[in-house]
Amino acid sequence: MQNYIRKRAVKIARYILQTSDTVRGTAEVFGISKSTVHKDVSERLPRISKELADEVRNVLDRNKAERHLRGGEATRKKYAHNHEGQVTLKPIMAATPRETS
């Protein structure tokens, strides 16, 4: 493993431990893909430091368990913001009955 990859994996791990950020959030901060973050912490990090990898895994497992709450919070904020007098919902078009021959 190249040295810059090793350093990146450790830096990502420390960031996740300090902030409890998600894979998506971490990827955004570091300017890399979610796949790279995931590979760094799940495959590369255990070869570098098993203890650090275990700590990061605990944070990521907690984030995964809470993700349904985060999604609900994002939706609530979205509609609360839109609800400030400018809710624009598209009407649902009623299906027209088909002609039967």
C-alpha positions as CSV (number, residue, x, y, z in Angstrom):
1,M,0.0,0.0,0.0
2,Q,1.4,3.4,-1.0
3,N,2.3,5.8,1.8
4,Y,-0.2,8.5,0.8
5,I,-3.1,6.0,0.9
6,R,-2.0,4.8,4.3
7,K,-1.8,8.4,5.6
8,R,-5.2,9.2,4.0
9,A,-6.9,6.2,5.7
10,V,-5.6,7.2,9.1
11,K,-6.5,10.9,8.6
12,I,-10.0,9.8,7.6
13,A,-10.3,7.5,10.6
14,R,-9.3,10.3,13.0
15,Y,-11.7,12.7,11.4
16,I,-14.6,10.2,11.7
17,L,-13.7,9.6,15.4
18,Q,-13.5,13.3,16.2
19,T,-16.7,14.3,14.4
20,S,-18.8,11.1,14.2
21,D,-19.4,12.1,10.6
22,T,-21.0,9.8,8.1
23,V,-19.2,8.2,5.1
24,R,-21.0,10.6,2.8
25,G,-20.1,13.7,4.9
26,T,-16.5,12.5,5.2
27,A,-16.2,12.0,1.5
28,E,-17.5,15.5,0.9
29,V,-15.0,17.0,3.4
30,F,-12.0,15.1,1.9
31,G,-13.1,15.6,-1.7
32,I,-13.1,11.9,-2.5
33,S,-15.8,9.3,-3.3
34,K,-17.9,7.5,-0.7
35,S,-16.5,4.3,-2.1
36,T,-12.9,5.4,-1.4
37,V,-13.8,6.4,2.2
38,H,-15.5,3.1,2.7
39,K,-12.6,1.1,1.2
40,D,-10.1,3.1,3.3
41,V,-11.8,2.5,6.6
42,S,-13.1,-1.1,6.0
43,E,-10.3,-2.7,4.1
44,R,-7.1,-0.6,4.4
45,L,-7.4,0.7,7.9
46,P,-7.6,-2.8,9.6
47,R,-4.2,-3.6,8.0
48,I,-2.8,-0.4,9.4
49,S,-4.3,-0.3,12.9
50,K,-6.8,-2.9,14.0
51,E,-7.7,-0.8,17.1
52,L,-8.4,2.4,15.2
53,A,-10.4,0.4,12.6
54,D,-12.6,-1.1,15.4
55,E,-13.3,2.4,16.8
56,V,-14.2,3.7,13.4
57,R,-16.4,0.7,12.8
58,N,-18.3,1.5,16.0
59,V,-19.0,5.0,14.9
60,L,-20.1,3.9,11.4
61,D,-22.3,1.2,12.8
62,R,-24.0,3.8,15.1
63,N,-24.4,6.1,12.1
64,K,-26.0,3.3,10.1
65,A,-28.4,2.5,12.9
66,E,-29.4,6.2,13.1
67,R,-29.7,6.9,9.4
68,H,-33.5,6.5,9.3
69,L,-33.7,9.3,11.9
70,R,-31.4,11.5,9.8
71,G,-33.5,10.9,6.7
72,G,-36.7,11.8,8.6
73,E,-35.1,15.0,10.0
74,A,-34.0,16.1,6.5
75,T,-37.5,15.6,5.2
76,R,-39.0,17.5,8.1
77,K,-36.6,20.4,7.5
78,K,-37.3,20.4,3.8
79,Y,-41.0,20.7,4.3
80,A,-40.7,23.1,7.2
81,H,-38.7,25.4,5.0
82,N,-41.2,25.0,2.1
83,H,-44.1,25.5,4.5
84,E,-43.2,29.1,5.1
85,G,-46.0,30.1,2.7
86,Q,-44.7,28.7,-0.5
87,V,-45.7,25.0,-0.6
88,T,-45.9,24.0,-4.2
89,L,-47.1,20.5,-4.6
90,K,-48.0,19.2,-8.0
91,P,-51.6,17.9,-8.2
92,I,-52.0,14.2,-8.7
93,M,-53.7,13.6,-12.0
94,A,-56.7,11.2,-11.9
95,A,-56.4,8.3,-14.2
96,T,-58.9,8.4,-17.0
97,P,-60.9,5.2,-17.6
98,R,-59.9,3.3,-20.6
99,E,-62.3,2.5,-23.4
100,T,-63.2,-1.2,-23.5
101,S,-64.2,-2.8,-26.7
